Amino acid sequence: MLAVFAEDIEWIIPGEGLPVAGTYRGHSALADFFQKVLEMMEFSSFEARGFVAEGDRVLVVDVINQTSTGVSSTCSCCSWLHRPNI
């Protein structure tokens, strides 16, 4: 999966005090992030619902259904900002 990301990726998760919050730089750090998330949550679906492009950036609005510590939830406010490796 890491092959789809630039080797110098910077993945930022805001949220002071959240277990996975922080800045992850490079493939190794991103792999660590995904490992943390998979240890904490189980995902049943992921659906990209919208895309907004401006210049060299694309905002992806998605819906994620997940279970964490036995509680199921749906997150429909997640957004990712992608910037191609130009």
PDB file of N, CA, C and O in Angstrom:
ATOM      1  N   MET A   1       0.807  -1.193   0.000  1.00  0.00           N
ATOM      2  CA  MET A   1       0.000   0.000   0.000  1.00  0.00           C
ATOM      3  C   MET A   1       0.855   1.264   0.000  1.00  0.00           C
ATOM      4  O   MET A   1       0.450   2.278  -0.568  1.00  0.00           O
ATOM      5  N   LEU A   2       2.005   1.223   0.613  1.00  0.00           N
ATOM      6  CA  LEU A   2       2.849   2.416   0.683  1.00  0.00           C
ATOM      7  C   LEU A   2       3.310   2.894  -0.681  1.00  0.00           C
ATOM      8  O   LEU A   2       3.679   4.058  -0.836  1.00  0.00           O
ATOM      9  N   ALA A   3       3.294   2.026  -1.659  1.00  0.00           N
ATOM     10  CA  ALA A   3       3.768   2.385  -2.999  1.00  0.00           C
ATOM     11  C   ALA A   3       2.946   3.500  -3.636  1.00  0.00           C
ATOM     12  O   ALA A   3       3.437   4.181  -4.536  1.00  0.00           O
ATOM     13  N   VAL A   4       1.710   3.701  -3.191  1.00  0.00           N
ATOM     14  CA  VAL A   4       0.880   4.753  -3.783  1.00  0.00           C
ATOM     15  C   VAL A   4       1.194   6.130  -3.197  1.00  0.00           C
ATOM     16  O   VAL A   4       0.682   7.140  -3.680  1.00  0.00           O
ATOM     17  N   PHE A   5       2.030   6.175  -2.164  1.00  0.00           N
ATOM     18  CA  PHE A   5       2.393   7.432  -1.535  1.00  0.00           C
ATOM     19  C   PHE A   5       3.829   7.809  -1.902  1.00  0.00           C
ATOM     20  O   PHE A   5       4.686   6.941  -2.071  1.00  0.00           O
ATOM     21  N   ALA A   6       4.076   9.102  -2.023  1.00  0.00           N
ATOM     22  CA  ALA A   6       5.431   9.588  -2.280  1.00  0.00           C
ATOM     23  C   ALA A   6       6.341   9.161  -1.130  1.00  0.00           C
ATOM     24  O   ALA A   6       5.908   9.115   0.022  1.00  0.00           O
ATOM     25  N   GLU A   7       7.585   8.852  -1.435  1.00  0.00           N
ATOM     26  CA  GLU A   7       8.531   8.420  -0.399  1.00  0.00           C
ATOM     27  C   GLU A   7       8.741   9.482   0.675  1.00  0.00           C
ATOM     28  O   GLU A   7       9.055   9.159   1.820  1.00  0.00           O
ATOM     29  N   ASP A   8       8.567  10.750   0.303  1.00  0.00           N
ATOM     30  CA  ASP A   8       8.754  11.833   1.265  1.00  0.00           C
ATOM     31  C   ASP A   8       7.418  12.368   1.802  1.00  0.00           C
ATOM     32  O   ASP A   8       7.310  13.538   2.171  1.00  0.00           O
ATOM     33  N   ILE A   9       6.407  11.493   1.838  1.00  0.00           N
ATOM     34  CA  ILE A   9       5.080  11.899   2.295  1.00  0.00           C
ATOM     35  C   ILE A   9       5.130  12.508   3.691  1.00  0.00           C
ATOM     36  O   ILE A   9       5.925  12.096   4.536  1.00  0.00           O
ATOM     37  N   GLU A  10       4.278  13.485   3.916  1.00  0.00           N
ATOM     38  CA  GLU A  10       4.073  14.048   5.242  1.00  0.00           C
ATOM     39  C   GLU A  10       2.584  13.903   5.541  1.00  0.00           C
ATOM     40  O   GLU A  10       1.757  14.570   4.919  1.00  0.00           O
ATOM     41  N   TRP A  11       2.243  13.038   6.488  1.00  0.00           N
ATOM     42  CA  TRP A  11       0.865  12.708   6.834  1.00  0.00           C
ATOM     43  C   TRP A  11       0.613  13.304   8.213  1.00  0.00           C
ATOM     44  O   TRP A  11       1.249  12.905   9.188  1.00  0.00           O
ATOM     45  N   ILE A  12      -0.310  14.255   8.300  1.00  0.00           N
ATOM     46  CA  ILE A  12      -0.549  14.964   9.549  1.00  0.00           C
ATOM     47  C   ILE A  12      -1.927  14.594  10.090  1.00  0.00           C
ATOM     48  O   ILE A  12      -2.936  14.726   9.397  1.00  0.00           O
ATOM     49  N   ILE A  13      -1.955  14.129  11.342  1.00  0.00           N
ATOM     50  CA  ILE A  13      -3.200  13.807  12.024  1.00  0.00           C
ATOM     51  C   ILE A  13      -3.336  14.783  13.194  1.00  0.00           C
ATOM     52  O   ILE A  13      -2.617  14.671  14.187  1.00  0.00           O
ATOM     53  N   PRO A  14      -4.268  15.751  13.073  1.00  0.00           N
ATOM     54  CA  PRO A  14      -4.445  16.699  14.167  1.00  0.00           C
ATOM     55  C   PRO A  14      -5.184  16.045  15.335  1.00  0.00           C
ATOM     56  O   PRO A  14      -5.786  14.982  15.180  1.00  0.00           O
ATOM     57  N   GLY A  15      -5.135  16.671  16.477  1.00  0.00           N
ATOM     58  CA  GLY A  15      -5.892  16.181  17.616  1.00  0.00           C
ATOM     59  C   GLY A  15      -5.036  15.936  18.831  1.00  0.00           C
ATOM     60  O   GLY A  15      -4.651  14.800  19.109  1.00  0.00           O
ATOM     61  N   GLU A  16      -4.739  16.976  19.545  1.00  0.00           N
ATOM     62  CA  GLU A  16      -3.902  16.861  20.738  1.00  0.00           C
ATOM     63  C   GLU A  16      -4.495  15.819  21.690  1.00  0.00           C
ATOM     64  O   GLU A  16      -5.679  15.869  22.021  1.00  0.00           O
ATOM     65  N   GLY A  17      -3.670  14.892  22.118  1.00  0.00           N
ATOM     66  CA  GLY A  17      -4.111  13.868  23.046  1.00  0.00           C
ATOM     67  C   GLY A  17      -4.655  12.602  22.397  1.00  0.00           C
ATOM     68  O   GLY A  17      -4.847  11.599  23.084  1.00  0.00           O
ATOM     69  N   LEU A  18      -4.905  12.623  21.102  1.00  0.00           N
ATOM     70  CA  LEU A  18      -5.365  11.412  20.418  1.00  0.00           C
ATOM     71  C   LEU A  18      -4.191  10.448  20.256  1.00  0.00           C
ATOM     72  O   LEU A  18      -3.069  10.889  20.010  1.00  0.00           O
ATOM     73  N   PRO A  19      -4.427   9.152  20.387  1.00  0.00           N
ATOM     74  CA  PRO A  19      -3.325   8.176  20.328  1.00  0.00           C
ATOM     75  C   PRO A  19      -2.534   8.179  19.019  1.00  0.00           C
ATOM     76  O   PRO A  19      -1.349   7.846  19.019  1.00  0.00           O
ATOM     77  N   VAL A  20      -3.169   8.550  17.910  1.00  0.00           N
ATOM     78  CA  VAL A  20      -2.460   8.525  16.620  1.00  0.00           C
ATOM     79  C   VAL A  20      -2.150   9.920  16.095  1.00  0.00           C
ATOM     80  O   VAL A  20      -1.654  10.061  14.977  1.00  0.00           O
ATOM     81  N   ALA A  21      -2.435  10.951  16.881  1.00  0.00           N
ATOM     82  CA  ALA A  21      -2.157  12.321  16.437  1.00  0.00           C
ATOM     83  C   ALA A  21      -0.663  12.520  16.270  1.00  0.00           C
ATOM     84  O   ALA A  21       0.145  11.970  17.018  1.00  0.00           O
ATOM     85  N   GLY A  22      -0.314  13.316  15.273  1.00  0.00           N
ATOM     86  CA  GLY A  22       1.093  13.626  15.055  1.00  0.00           C
ATOM     87  C   GLY A  22       1.406  13.797  13.593  1.00  0.00           C
ATOM     88  O   GLY A  22       0.515  13.739  12.746  1.00  0.00           O
ATOM     89  N   THR A  23       2.648  14.003  13.299  1.00  0.00           N
ATOM     90  CA  THR A  23       3.125  14.157  11.929  1.00  0.00           C
ATOM     91  C   THR A  23       3.994  12.953  11.600  1.00  0.00           C
ATOM     92  O   THR A  23       4.944  12.643  12.318  1.00  0.00           O
ATOM     93  N   TYR A  24       3.660  12.286  10.516  1.00  0.00           N
ATOM     94  CA  TYR A  24       4.362  11.086  10.076  1.00  0.00           C
ATOM     95  C   TYR A  24       5.056  11.405   8.757  1.00  0.00           C
ATOM     96  O   TYR A  24       4.402  11.771   7.780  1.00  0.00           O
ATOM     97  N   ARG A  25       6.372  11.267   8.727  1.00  0.00           N
ATOM     98  CA  ARG A  25       7.152  11.606   7.534  1.00  0.00           C
ATOM     99  C   ARG A  25       7.824  10.362   6.975  1.00  0.00           C
ATOM    100  O   ARG A  25       8.546   9.658   7.681  1.00  0.00           O
ATOM    101  N   GLY A  26       7.577  10.102   5.695  1.00  0.00           N
ATOM    102  CA  GLY A  26       8.206   8.971   5.018  1.00  0.00           C
ATOM    103  C   GLY A  26       7.417   7.677   5.172  1.00  0.00           C
ATOM    104  O   GLY A  26       6.512   7.568   5.998  1.00  0.00           O
ATOM    105  N   HIS A  27       7.788   6.708   4.356  1.00  0.00           N
ATOM    106  CA  HIS A  27       7.094   5.424   4.326  1.00  0.00           C
ATOM    107  C   HIS A  27       7.143   4.686   5.662  1.00  0.00           C
ATOM    108  O   HIS A  27       6.137   4.114   6.082  1.00  0.00           O
ATOM    109  N   SER A  28       8.267   4.688   6.320  1.00  0.00           N
ATOM    110  CA  SER A  28       8.408   3.956   7.575  1.00  0.00           C
ATOM    111  C   SER A  28       7.474   4.513   8.646  1.00  0.00           C
ATOM    112  O   SER A  28       6.799   3.755   9.342  1.00  0.00           O
ATOM    113  N   ALA A  29       7.437   5.822   8.775  1.00  0.00           N
ATOM    114  CA  ALA A  29       6.571   6.453   9.762  1.00  0.00           C
ATOM    115  C   ALA A  29       5.102   6.240   9.414  1.00  0.00           C
ATOM    116  O   ALA A  29       4.277   6.035  10.304  1.00  0.00           O
ATOM    117  N   LEU A  30       4.769   6.289   8.124  1.00  0.00           N
ATOM    118  CA  LEU A  30       3.390   6.063   7.702  1.00  0.00           C
ATOM    119  C   LEU A  30       2.973   4.623   7.992  1.00  0.00           C
ATOM    120  O   LEU A  30       1.837   4.382   8.401  1.00  0.00           O
ATOM    121  N   ALA A  31       3.862   3.678   7.789  1.00  0.00           N
ATOM    122  CA  ALA A  31       3.582   2.274   8.108  1.00  0.00           C
ATOM    123  C   ALA A  31       3.319   2.133   9.608  1.00  0.00           C
ATOM    124  O   ALA A  31       2.426   1.388  10.012  1.00  0.00           O
ATOM    125  N   ASP A  32       4.082   2.834  10.426  1.00  0.00           N
ATOM    126  CA  ASP A  32       3.856   2.814  11.876  1.00  0.00           C
ATOM    127  C   ASP A  32       2.466   3.359  12.216  1.00  0.00           C
ATOM    128  O   ASP A  32       1.766   2.805  13.065  1.00  0.00           O
ATOM    129  N   PHE A  33       2.072   4.449  11.547  1.00  0.00           N
ATOM    130  CA  PHE A  33       0.744   5.026  11.767  1.00  0.00           C
ATOM    131  C   PHE A  33      -0.346   4.009  11.438  1.00  0.00           C
ATOM    132  O   PHE A  33      -1.249   3.784  12.244  1.00  0.00           O
ATOM    133  N   PHE A  34      -0.266   3.393  10.259  1.00  0.00           N
ATOM    134  CA  PHE A  34      -1.291   2.426   9.863  1.00  0.00           C
ATOM    135  C   PHE A  34      -1.333   1.243  10.826  1.00  0.00           C
ATOM    136  O   PHE A  34      -2.412   0.723  11.114  1.00  0.00           O
ATOM    137  N   GLN A  35      -0.194   0.815  11.321  1.00  0.00           N
ATOM    138  CA  GLN A  35      -0.152  -0.291  12.279  1.00  0.00           C
ATOM    139  C   GLN A  35      -0.876   0.092  13.567  1.00  0.00           C
ATOM    140  O   GLN A  35      -1.637  -0.706  14.115  1.00  0.00           O
ATOM    141  N   LYS A  36      -0.641   1.316  14.053  1.00  0.00           N
ATOM    142  CA  LYS A  36      -1.326   1.795  15.262  1.00  0.00           C
ATOM    143  C   LYS A  36      -2.834   1.789  15.061  1.00  0.00           C
ATOM    144  O   LYS A  36      -3.588   1.318  15.913  1.00  0.00           O
ATOM    145  N   VAL A  37      -3.262   2.323  13.915  1.00  0.00           N
ATOM    146  CA  VAL A  37      -4.695   2.408  13.626  1.00  0.00           C
ATOM    147  C   VAL A  37      -5.313   1.011  13.567  1.00  0.00           C
ATOM    148  O   VAL A  37      -6.382   0.783  14.132  1.00  0.00           O
ATOM    149  N   LEU A  38      -4.650   0.082  12.890  1.00  0.00           N
ATOM    150  CA  LEU A  38      -5.190  -1.275  12.764  1.00  0.00           C
ATOM    151  C   LEU A  38      -5.242  -2.001  14.106  1.00  0.00           C
ATOM    152  O   LEU A  38      -6.092  -2.869  14.305  1.00  0.00           O
ATOM    153  N   GLU A  39      -4.349  -1.658  15.023  1.00  0.00           N
ATOM    154  CA  GLU A  39      -4.379  -2.254  16.353  1.00  0.00           C
ATOM    155  C   GLU A  39      -5.533  -1.711  17.190  1.00  0.00           C
ATOM    156  O   GLU A  39      -6.005  -2.385  18.106  1.00  0.00           O
ATOM    157  N   MET A  40      -5.993  -0.496  16.881  1.00  0.00           N
ATOM    158  CA  MET A  40      -7.040   0.154  17.660  1.00  0.00           C
ATOM    159  C   MET A  40      -8.436  -0.033  17.081  1.00  0.00           C
ATOM    160  O   MET A  40      -9.418  -0.023  17.823  1.00  0.00           O
ATOM    161  N   MET A  41      -8.538  -0.202  15.764  1.00  0.00           N
ATOM    162  CA  MET A  41      -9.838  -0.178  15.099  1.00  0.00           C
ATOM    163  C   MET A  41      -9.976  -1.290  14.077  1.00  0.00           C
ATOM    164  O   MET A  41      -8.992  -1.801  13.544  1.00  0.00           O
ATOM    165  N   GLU A  42     -11.218  -1.648  13.821  1.00  0.00           N
ATOM    166  CA  GLU A  42     -11.539  -2.569  12.738  1.00  0.00           C
ATOM    167  C   GLU A  42     -12.471  -1.825  11.784  1.00  0.00           C
ATOM    168  O   GLU A  42     -13.490  -1.279  12.205  1.00  0.00           O
ATOM    169  N   PHE A  43     -12.122  -1.807  10.517  1.00  0.00           N
ATOM    170  CA  PHE A  43     -12.892  -1.060   9.531  1.00  0.00           C
ATOM    171  C   PHE A  43     -13.785  -2.003   8.733  1.00  0.00           C
ATOM    172  O   PHE A  43     -13.329  -3.037   8.244  1.00  0.00           O
ATOM    173  N   SER A  44     -15.062  -1.638   8.604  1.00  0.00           N
ATOM    174  CA  SER A  44     -15.975  -2.455   7.810  1.00  0.00           C
ATOM    175  C   SER A  44     -16.222  -1.855   6.437  1.00  0.00           C
ATOM    176  O   SER A  44     -16.595  -2.571   5.507  1.00  0.00           O
ATOM    177  N   SER A  45     -16.019  -0.547   6.294  1.00  0.00           N
ATOM    178  CA  SER A  45     -16.154   0.056   4.964  1.00  0.00           C
ATOM    179  C   SER A  45     -15.459   1.411   4.919  1.00  0.00           C
ATOM    180  O   SER A  45     -15.259   2.070   5.939  1.00  0.00           O
ATOM    181  N   PHE A  46     -15.104   1.795   3.721  1.00  0.00           N
ATOM    182  CA  PHE A  46     -14.488   3.086   3.453  1.00  0.00           C
ATOM    183  C   PHE A  46     -14.999   3.524   2.091  1.00  0.00           C
ATOM    184  O   PHE A  46     -14.844   2.800   1.107  1.00  0.00           O
ATOM    185  N   GLU A  47     -15.606   4.702   2.024  1.00  0.00           N
ATOM    186  CA  GLU A  47     -16.180   5.166   0.763  1.00  0.00           C
ATOM    187  C   GLU A  47     -15.846   6.633   0.545  1.00  0.00           C
ATOM    188  O   GLU A  47     -16.174   7.483   1.373  1.00  0.00           O
ATOM    189  N   ALA A  48     -15.198   6.923  -0.562  1.00  0.00           N
ATOM    190  CA  ALA A  48     -14.940   8.315  -0.938  1.00  0.00           C
ATOM    191  C   ALA A  48     -16.233   8.877  -1.519  1.00  0.00           C
ATOM    192  O   ALA A  48     -16.767   8.333  -2.486  1.00  0.00           O
ATOM    193  N   ARG A  49     -16.739   9.960  -0.937  1.00  0.00           N
ATOM    194  CA  ARG A  49     -18.020  10.517  -1.363  1.00  0.00           C
ATOM    195  C   ARG A  49     -17.892  11.785  -2.191  1.00  0.00           C
ATOM    196  O   ARG A  49     -18.827  12.161  -2.897  1.00  0.00           O
ATOM    197  N   GLY A  50     -16.759  12.440  -2.113  1.00  0.00           N
ATOM    198  CA  GLY A  50     -16.630  13.676  -2.862  1.00  0.00           C
ATOM    199  C   GLY A  50     -15.184  14.089  -3.020  1.00  0.00           C
ATOM    200  O   GLY A  50     -14.322  13.743  -2.212  1.00  0.00           O
ATOM    201  N   PHE A  51     -14.941  14.839  -4.081  1.00  0.00           N
ATOM    202  CA  PHE A  51     -13.598  15.322  -4.394  1.00  0.00           C
ATOM    203  C   PHE A  51     -13.697  16.787  -4.783  1.00  0.00           C
ATOM    204  O   PHE A  51     -14.580  17.175  -5.547  1.00  0.00           O
ATOM    205  N   VAL A  52     -12.796  17.594  -4.260  1.00  0.00           N
ATOM    206  CA  VAL A  52     -12.724  18.996  -4.632  1.00  0.00           C
ATOM    207  C   VAL A  52     -11.279  19.271  -5.028  1.00  0.00           C
ATOM    208  O   VAL A  52     -10.362  19.110  -4.223  1.00  0.00           O
ATOM    209  N   ALA A  53     -11.087  19.685  -6.272  1.00  0.00           N
ATOM    210  CA  ALA A  53      -9.736  19.954  -6.765  1.00  0.00           C
ATOM    211  C   ALA A  53      -9.515  21.449  -6.895  1.00  0.00           C
ATOM    212  O   ALA A  53     -10.388  22.188  -7.351  1.00  0.00           O
ATOM    213  N   GLU A  54      -8.333  21.881  -6.487  1.00  0.00           N
ATOM    214  CA  GLU A  54      -7.935  23.269  -6.646  1.00  0.00           C
ATOM    215  C   GLU A  54      -6.433  23.298  -6.853  1.00  0.00           C
ATOM    216  O   GLU A  54      -5.669  22.930  -5.961  1.00  0.00           O
ATOM    217  N   GLY A  55      -6.015  23.729  -8.015  1.00  0.00           N
ATOM    218  CA  GLY A  55      -4.593  23.739  -8.319  1.00  0.00           C
ATOM    219  C   GLY A  55      -4.024  22.332  -8.268  1.00  0.00           C
ATOM    220  O   GLY A  55      -4.531  21.428  -8.932  1.00  0.00           O
ATOM    221  N   ASP A  56      -2.961  22.144  -7.473  1.00  0.00           N
ATOM    222  CA  ASP A  56      -2.325  20.825  -7.392  1.00  0.00           C
ATOM    223  C   ASP A  56      -2.774  20.051  -6.154  1.00  0.00           C
ATOM    224  O   ASP A  56      -2.089  19.122  -5.725  1.00  0.00           O
ATOM    225  N   ARG A  57      -3.913  20.422  -5.578  1.00  0.00           N
ATOM    226  CA  ARG A  57      -4.412  19.762  -4.372  1.00  0.00           C
ATOM    227  C   ARG A  57      -5.799  19.180  -4.611  1.00  0.00           C
ATOM    228  O   ARG A  57      -6.597  19.728  -5.372  1.00  0.00           O
ATOM    229  N   VAL A  58      -6.070  18.054  -3.943  1.00  0.00           N
ATOM    230  CA  VAL A  58      -7.380  17.427  -4.018  1.00  0.00           C
ATOM    231  C   VAL A  58      -7.831  17.092  -2.602  1.00  0.00           C
ATOM    232  O   VAL A  58      -7.118  16.421  -1.856  1.00  0.00           O
ATOM    233  N   LEU A  59      -9.015  17.563  -2.240  1.00  0.00           N
ATOM    234  CA  LEU A  59      -9.624  17.258  -0.958  1.00  0.00           C
ATOM    235  C   LEU A  59     -10.579  16.091  -1.169  1.00  0.00           C
ATOM    236  O   LEU A  59     -11.431  16.141  -2.056  1.00  0.00           O
ATOM    237  N   VAL A  60     -10.446  15.040  -0.361  1.00  0.00           N
ATOM    238  CA  VAL A  60     -11.303  13.864  -0.460  1.00  0.00           C
ATOM    239  C   VAL A  60     -12.176  13.811   0.785  1.00  0.00           C
ATOM    240  O   VAL A  60     -11.671  13.778   1.907  1.00  0.00           O
ATOM    241  N   VAL A  61     -13.477  13.802   0.582  1.00  0.00           N
ATOM    242  CA  VAL A  61     -14.426  13.663   1.683  1.00  0.00           C
ATOM    243  C   VAL A  61     -14.872  12.210   1.685  1.00  0.00           C
ATOM    244  O   VAL A  61     -15.338  11.698   0.667  1.00  0.00           O
ATOM    245  N   ASP A  62     -14.730  11.542   2.831  1.00  0.00           N
ATOM    246  CA  ASP A  62     -15.010  10.117   2.868  1.00  0.00           C
ATOM    247  C   ASP A  62     -15.902   9.741   4.043  1.00  0.00           C
ATOM    248  O   ASP A  62     -16.101  10.523   4.973  1.00  0.00           O
ATOM    249  N   VAL A  63     -16.433   8.524   3.976  1.00  0.00           N
ATOM    250  CA  VAL A  63     -17.238   7.960   5.049  1.00  0.00           C
ATOM    251  C   VAL A  63     -16.579   6.651   5.459  1.00  0.00           C
ATOM    252  O   VAL A  63     -16.305   5.794   4.619  1.00  0.00           O
ATOM    253  N   ILE A  64     -16.328   6.506   6.756  1.00  0.00           N
ATOM    254  CA  ILE A  64     -15.676   5.311   7.281  1.00  0.00           C
ATOM    255  C   ILE A  64     -16.587   4.697   8.343  1.00  0.00           C
ATOM    256  O   ILE A  64     -17.046   5.388   9.252  1.00  0.00           O
ATOM    257  N   ASN A  65     -16.842   3.403   8.221  1.00  0.00           N
ATOM    258  CA  ASN A  65     -17.539   2.658   9.273  1.00  0.00           C
ATOM    259  C   ASN A  65     -16.485   1.846  10.004  1.00  0.00           C
ATOM    260  O   ASN A  65     -15.716   1.108   9.388  1.00  0.00           O
ATOM    261  N   GLN A  66     -16.455   1.985  11.319  1.00  0.00           N
ATOM    262  CA  GLN A  66     -15.387   1.364  12.100  1.00  0.00           C
ATOM    263  C   GLN A  66     -15.915   0.859  13.432  1.00  0.00           C
ATOM    264  O   GLN A  66     -16.975   1.273  13.900  1.00  0.00           O
ATOM    265  N   THR A  67     -15.158  -0.034  14.024  1.00  0.00           N
ATOM    266  CA  THR A  67     -15.429  -0.501  15.381  1.00  0.00           C
ATOM    267  C   THR A  67     -14.164  -0.297  16.189  1.00  0.00           C
ATOM    268  O   THR A  67     -13.074  -0.696  15.779  1.00  0.00           O
ATOM    269  N   SER A  68     -14.323   0.328  17.340  1.00  0.00           N
ATOM    270  CA  SER A  68     -13.185   0.575  18.219  1.00  0.00           C
ATOM    271  C   SER A  68     -13.602   0.223  19.633  1.00  0.00           C
ATOM    272  O   SER A  68     -14.609   0.730  20.127  1.00  0.00           O
ATOM    273  N   THR A  69     -12.862  -0.614  20.271  1.00  0.00           N
ATOM    274  CA  THR A  69     -13.149  -1.109  21.622  1.00  0.00           C
ATOM    275  C   THR A  69     -14.606  -1.555  21.772  1.00  0.00           C
ATOM    276  O   THR A  69     -15.263  -1.254  22.769  1.00  0.00           O
ATOM    277  N   GLY A  70     -15.101  -2.286  20.752  1.00  0.00           N
ATOM    278  CA  GLY A  70     -16.436  -2.866  20.813  1.00  0.00           C
ATOM    279  C   GLY A  70     -17.574  -1.929  20.476  1.00  0.00           C
ATOM    280  O   GLY A  70     -18.734  -2.339  20.520  1.00  0.00           O
ATOM    281  N   VAL A  71     -17.283  -0.677  20.137  1.00  0.00           N
ATOM    282  CA  VAL A  71     -18.320   0.291  19.814  1.00  0.00           C
ATOM    283  C   VAL A  71     -18.227   0.636  18.333  1.00  0.00           C
ATOM    284  O   VAL A  71     -17.180   1.076  17.857  1.00  0.00           O
ATOM    285  N   SER A  72     -19.338   0.432  17.597  1.00  0.00           N
ATOM    286  CA  SER A  72     -19.361   0.756  16.166  1.00  0.00           C
ATOM    287  C   SER A  72     -19.704   2.223  15.973  1.00  0.00           C
ATOM    288  O   SER A  72     -20.497   2.791  16.723  1.00  0.00           O
ATOM    289  N   SER A  73     -19.101   2.825  14.967  1.00  0.00           N
ATOM    290  CA  SER A  73     -19.402   4.219  14.664  1.00  0.00           C
ATOM    291  C   SER A  73     -19.198   4.480  13.187  1.00  0.00           C
ATOM    292  O   SER A  73     -18.512   3.734  12.488  1.00  0.00           O
ATOM    293  N   THR A  74     -19.813   5.559  12.733  1.00  0.00           N
ATOM    294  CA  THR A  74     -19.630   6.011  11.358  1.00  0.00           C
ATOM    295  C   THR A  74     -19.060   7.416  11.402  1.00  0.00           C
ATOM    296  O   THR A  74     -19.606   8.301  12.060  1.00  0.00           O
ATOM    297  N   CYS A  75     -17.969   7.607  10.704  1.00  0.00           N
ATOM    298  CA  CYS A  75     -17.345   8.924  10.614  1.00  0.00           C
ATOM    299  C   CYS A  75     -17.598   9.442   9.207  1.00  0.00           C
ATOM    300  O   CYS A  75     -17.132   8.852   8.232  1.00  0.00           O
ATOM    301  N   SER A  76     -18.326  10.531   9.102  1.00  0.00           N
ATOM    302  CA  SER A  76     -18.620  11.069   7.779  1.00  0.00           C
ATOM    303  C   SER A  76     -18.019  12.449   7.588  1.00  0.00           C
ATOM    304  O   SER A  76     -18.396  13.168   6.662  1.00  0.00           O
ATOM    305  N   CYS A  77     -17.105  12.821   8.438  1.00  0.00           N
ATOM    306  CA  CYS A  77     -16.524  14.155   8.336  1.00  0.00           C
ATOM    307  C   CYS A  77     -15.027  14.113   8.076  1.00  0.00           C
ATOM    308  O   CYS A  77     -14.338  15.126   8.189  1.00  0.00           O
ATOM    309  N   CYS A  78     -14.536  12.944   7.731  1.00  0.00           N
ATOM    310  CA  CYS A  78     -13.099  12.833   7.465  1.00  0.00           C
ATOM    311  C   CYS A  78     -12.767  13.446   6.120  1.00  0.00           C
ATOM    312  O   CYS A  78     -13.493  13.251   5.146  1.00  0.00           O
ATOM    313  N   SER A  79     -11.707  14.162   6.067  1.00  0.00           N
ATOM    314  CA  SER A  79     -11.253  14.753   4.809  1.00  0.00           C
ATOM    315  C   SER A  79      -9.748  14.630   4.731  1.00  0.00           C
ATOM    316  O   SER A  79      -9.036  14.833   5.715  1.00  0.00           O
ATOM    317  N   TRP A  80      -9.284  14.299   3.556  1.00  0.00           N
ATOM    318  CA  TRP A  80      -7.851  14.197   3.325  1.00  0.00           C
ATOM    319  C   TRP A  80      -7.471  15.202   2.266  1.00  0.00           C
ATOM    320  O   TRP A  80      -8.200  15.395   1.292  1.00  0.00           O
ATOM    321  N   LEU A  81      -6.341  15.837   2.449  1.00  0.00           N
ATOM    322  CA  LEU A  81      -5.828  16.757   1.446  1.00  0.00           C
ATOM    323  C   LEU A  81      -4.643  16.082   0.765  1.00  0.00           C
ATOM    324  O   LEU A  81      -3.626  15.799   1.397  1.00  0.00           O
ATOM    325  N   HIS A  82      -4.787  15.834  -0.512  1.00  0.00           N
ATOM    326  CA  HIS A  82      -3.745  15.165  -1.278  1.00  0.00           C
ATOM    327  C   HIS A  82      -3.035  16.192  -2.156  1.00  0.00           C
ATOM    328  O   HIS A  82      -3.662  17.074  -2.741  1.00  0.00           O
ATOM    329  N   ARG A  83      -1.760  16.060  -2.229  1.00  0.00           N
ATOM    330  CA  ARG A  83      -0.980  16.921  -3.116  1.00  0.00           C
ATOM    331  C   ARG A  83      -0.025  16.013  -3.871  1.00  0.00           C
ATOM    332  O   ARG A  83       0.797  15.325  -3.265  1.00  0.00           O
ATOM    333  N   PRO A  84      -0.133  16.009  -5.182  1.00  0.00           N
ATOM    334  CA  PRO A  84       0.715  15.095  -5.960  1.00  0.00           C
ATOM    335  C   PRO A  84       2.197  15.423  -5.836  1.00  0.00           C
ATOM    336  O   PRO A  84       2.583  16.563  -5.577  1.00  0.00           O
ATOM    337  N   ASN A  85       3.001  14.409  -6.024  1.00  0.00           N
ATOM    338  CA  ASN A  85       4.452  14.565  -5.983  1.00  0.00           C
ATOM    339  C   ASN A  85       4.895  15.081  -7.360  1.00  0.00           C
ATOM    340  O   ASN A  85       5.127  14.300  -8.283  1.00  0.00           O
ATOM    341  N   ILE A  86       5.006  16.380  -7.474  1.00  0.00           N
ATOM    342  CA  ILE A  86       5.352  16.990  -8.778  1.00  0.00           C
ATOM    343  C   ILE A  86       6.801  17.373  -8.784  1.00  0.00           C
ATOM    344  O   ILE A  86       7.297  17.899  -9.780  1.00  0.00           O
TER     345      ILE A  86
END
